[in-house]
Amino acid sequence: MPSISNHHQQTAVMPTVNGPFKDHLTLNIGEDLRICHFNIEGISKAKCEVLTKIMNKERIDVIALQETHTKDGNDLQKRDYIAGYTVIGAIHHKQYGIATYVKENIDDTMVVHKVNSGNTQVLSTKIGSITVTNEYTPDLSIISKPPNDSKQLASRRILCDFPHSQHRPVVLEYGLKIPIIRSTPKPRWNFRKANWTEFTKELDHLIQWIPAKAECYDRFVGAIKMIAKKHIPRGFRKQFIPGWDETCNELYAEFQRSKDNNIADELINNLNLIRKQRWHEKTENLDFTHSSHKAWSLMKKLGTSNNITKGQHTLRPNSVATRLKSVGKLSVDKEHKRLIKTELRNHRKMLMPHPTLDAAFTQNDVCNAIKKTKINKAAGF
């Protein structure tokens, strides 16, 4: 069970239990790592091949394995090969054993602590300013719950089943991640940035020239739209962070230059304060006595993270046509087909001629048919 520590205390935005903002864009502030810990129950080349595919798909930086069941370094080298990763440290044991792997493009790594006492094994690796500790069967007394007001820097996500193992890989994502919202490409009015003084002044001046009649309603609506386009910004942002303002821009630029974690804390606190103020504004202005439209709209926005996305239909029209064509050409017994044709022929012979269709046409019928025929077209029958 790996643990993570950092020399600087930071504050996180919107921590999640089941994993961070998967399949969403995020703005990373400071150092971040993707760590996977897994009880492999005996390392082997076959398991390492499966593990390589999973690690590349999840873009893992550090792998912490438990129960490697290796006798020494030579045994580990013969049985393991995770493409793109290097063994930074290992503790060998025929029944237990742990190993820590780091991505090849990460250079600033160093083993800082190593303990092997009975069935308890600890291997701490320093990666930059972050220390990752790979522990096997640690004492549960060292696990403590953080205070309610402390912010989480890491989130956990459990992956799918692993072949020939009763354990599942667990991905830990460490670092400050602010979600970036993808906006709907639909222009909207930004009433927060509207110049209401100029809007009111110009509307009052123009409305006096419009007669108060029903037939002038469209003219009145057109005047409001024209003035609104002048004084109320309208459009949409492709990507944005809710609550992000000029102060956040300045703090983020300063953090990029200095890498000072105190500035990162100030940035996150400022962002949380703006979001809290907007939340208070939305809840205080809710009024169910006149209309519940705004209340239900807010409820839907709060529940958007739980929406189930509908899958796209992968069936193509050509596949449907091919299926219908194959079903339409069923193999029929020749003897049965011959009997059906004979029966149909006998029924036709027994039919009496229709009195209307079998009657002879007159000269008037021919003249009427010619009149209804289009010019330069054959008459036909």
N, C-alpha and C positions, 0 to 999 in steps of 0.2 A: 504494500500500500504506500504509494509515494506521497510525500508532502512537499509543499513549496514555501519558500520564505524569501523575503526581499529586505534589503537594508533600509528602504524608505517606505513609509506608510502612505498609501494613496487611497483615493475614494473612487468607487465604481459607479457607473450609471446603469440603472435598471437591471440588477443582477437576476439571473434566472437559475432555476434548480435543474431543469431537464436539458440544459445546454443553452449556449448563446443564440444569437439571431441567425439560425441556419438558413442558407439560401437567401440571405439578405446582405446588402452592402453595409459595412461598418467602418467607422473612423477609429483607428487604433491610436491611443495616446500612450506613449512610452513603450517599454519593452513588452513583448507578448510571446508566449510559447504555446505550442500544442503538444501535449504529453499524452502518451498512451501507456497504461499499466495493465498487465495481463499475466495470469497464472497459467503458464503454457503446459504444465504437467509433463515435463520432459521435452527438451528441445530436440528437433530433428530437421533435416533438410526439407522434408515434405511440408512440415508445419511452417517453416521459414518462407517457403514459396507463397503459401496462402497469406502469411503475415505481411509479406512484401507488397502484395496487391492491395491489402486493406490500408497499410500505412501510406502508400502513394495516393490512394483515393482520398484519404482523410487529411493529407498534407501534414503528417506528424513530424515534429522536430526531435522529440526525445522519446525513446521506448524503454520502459522499465519492466523487465521480465522477472517472474518469480518461479521457483521450482524448476530450474533448468536441468537438474540431475546430472551435473557434469563433475568428473573427478578432478580435472586440472585444466590448464589453458589449452593444451594440445587436444584434449577431448572436446572442448568447446569449439575450437577452430575446425575440427573435422565435421561436427554436426550442425553448425550454424552458418548461414550466409543470408543476410538480409540486404538486398541490393540497395545501395545508396546510403547505407548507415555503417558507422564504425563503432566497435566496442570501446567504450571509454573506461570501463571498470567492471570487475566481476568478482564474486565470492563463490567458490566451488564447494559442492557437497553432493554426495551420491544420492541423498534423499531430498535435500532442499536445494539451495543454491539460487543466487540472483545475478542479474547482468543488466547493465545500462548501456543503451546504444544512443548515439547522437548522429544527426544528419551530417553528411560529409562536408557540406559547405559551411558548417559552424566551426570556427577555429578556436575561439576563446573558451576552452573547456578545461577543467581540472578537477581531479578527485580530491576532496578536502577532508573527508571523514570516512573511516572504514572500521566496522565492528563485526566480529564473528564469534558469537558466544552461544554454544549449544544449537538450539533451533531458532535462535534470533540472529538475524543478519541485517546490517545497516550499511548502505553505501550512499554517501552524499557527494553530489557532483555540482560544481559551480559553473554556470553558463552565463558569462557576462556578469551582471550584478545579481542574478537570480540563482538560488541554490535549490536543486532538486534532490530529494532524499528518497531512495528506493529501500523500503523496509519490508521484511518478511516476518510474520507472526509477532508484531509489536505488542507491548503491554497496553491493554485498553485504557489504563489509567492516564496515559499521556494524551488521549484524545479529549479535548475540551471544546464546548460550544462557545462561539464568540458572543459578546454582548449583543443585545437587540439593536443598538444604535450603530454597530460596526458594519462597514460595507464589505461586500464579498468581491474578491479579486479573481476568483476562479469559479468556473461552472463545470458540471459533470454531465456526461452523456454516455449511456451504455449502448454498445453496438450489438449486432445480431449474433446468433450462435456461431461458435467456432468448431470446425470438424474435429471429432475425437477428443472433445474436452467438455467438462461440465461447467467451465467458467466462460465468461464473455469479456472481450476487450472493453476497457473503459477509457474514454477520451476526456482529458482535462484541458480546458482552455483557460490560460492565465493571461491577464492583462486588461486594461481599460478599453472597452469597446462601446462606442456610441452608435446606435443604429441609424442608418441613412434611409429615409423613406423615399420610395419611388412614387412620384405623383401621377395621378391620372391625367392624361393629355387632354384636358378639357378646360378652356379659359374660365376663370372665376374672378369675381370682384373682390379686391382687397380693401375692405372697409376700414381696417386699422390704419392704413396710410392715406385715407381720403382727406381732401381739403374741404371740410364741411363749411367753412366760412365762405369761401368763394363759390361753392356749389349753391348754398342758400341765397347768396347775393344775386348771382346770375339768374337763378330760377325765379326769384321774386320779380326781377326786372322783366323777364321774358313772358311770364305767365299773364301779365296784365294785358297783353295784346291778343290773348286767345279768348274768344267769347265762351261763356259758360253754357254751351249747347251740346246736346248729345252727338251731333254730327262732327263736332270738333274734338272728340275723344282721341282719335288716332293722332291728331296734330299735337295734343297735349302729351301723349305717350312718347311721340317722337322727340319732343322738346326735352323731356326728362332724360331720355337715352343720350341725346346729343351732349347735354351738359354733364352727364355722368361720365362720359368718355373723356371729357376734358380734365375732370378733377378727381376721379376715382381710378386708381391703377387697376388694370384688368389683364389677366394672363395666367400662366401656370409655370411652376418650376419642375424640371425633370427629376431632380433629386434635392432633398432638403432635410435638415435636422430640426425638429420641432423645438422652438424656444431659442434657437441660435441667433444671436444679434451681433452688433458691431463690437461690443465688449468681449464676447466670446472669440471673435475673429482676432482681436488684438492679443488676448491672452494665449490663444493657440499659436499665433505667429511668434510670440515671445518664448513660449515653451519649445518650439521647434529650434530656436536659436540657442537657448540656455540649457535645455533638458533638465530644468529644475522641477522636482516633483511637487514643491510647494505651489508653483504656478499651475500645475495640473490640478491640484486640489482646489485652487481658487476658480479655475475654469469650470470644473464639475459642479462646485457649489453654486456658482452663478447660474449655470444652466438649470440646475434643480430648483433654484429660487424662482426663475422665470416660469418654469412649468407649474410650480405650486401656485403662483399668482394667477395664471391663466385657468387653472383648475378651480380656484375659488371664484373667479369671475363667472365661469360657466355654471357652476352649481348654484351660486347666489341668484343668477338671473333666470333660473328655471321657474316656470309658472304653469301649473297644470289647470288653473281655473279658466284660462282663455284658450290655450292650445297646448297639446302634448306633443306637437311635432318635434320641437327642439329636444325634448327629453328623450323621445324614442330614437332620434338621430344620434344623440350622445351615447345611448345604450348600445346601438349598433356599432359605433366606432370602438367602444370598449371591448366588444366581443369579436372584432375582426381577426384577432390572433387565433381564435378557435374555429374559424370557418374551414369547412372541408372543401378543398379545391376539386372541381370536377375534372376527371381525366378526359383527354382528347380521344376521339374515336379514330382508331388506326385503320379501320376497314375502308378500303377504297372502292369507288363505284365500279371499276373494272373487275374487282373480285366478285361483286354481287352479280354482274352480268355473266361472268364465266360460270358461276354456280347455277344461275337460271338456265343457261344454255346446256350445261351438262345434265341437269334434271329433266329438261325438255326432251332430250334425246335418249329416252330409256329404251332398252332392248325389249321388243315385244315378240311373243311367240308367233311364228309365221302361220301356223295352222289357225290360231285364234284370230289373227288379222284377216285371213282369207274368209273365215266364217262371218266376221263383222261386215266385210265388204259385200258379200253375197246377200246378207240380210238387209242391208241398206238399199241394194239394187232392187230387191223384191218389193220393199216398201214404196219406192218411187214409182214402180209400175202400177201399184194399186191406187195411187193418188188420182183424184178427179181433177180436171182442168179448172182453174179459177175463172169465174164468169167475167170478171172485169179485165183481167190481164189477157185472157184468151180471145176477147172480142175484137173484131176488125175495126180499124180506125177509119174515120171519115175524112172528107176533104177539109172540113172546118178544123179538125184536129191538126191536120198538117199545116194549115195557115197559121193557127195560133202558135204552134211550135216554132215556125220560121220567124214569127214576130219576136219571140222571146230569145232567139239566138243572137249572140253577140256578133258585131260586124267583123268581117274577115276571119270567121270561124266556121269550121265545117258543121253542118246541121247535126249529123249523127242520128241515132235512134235511141 
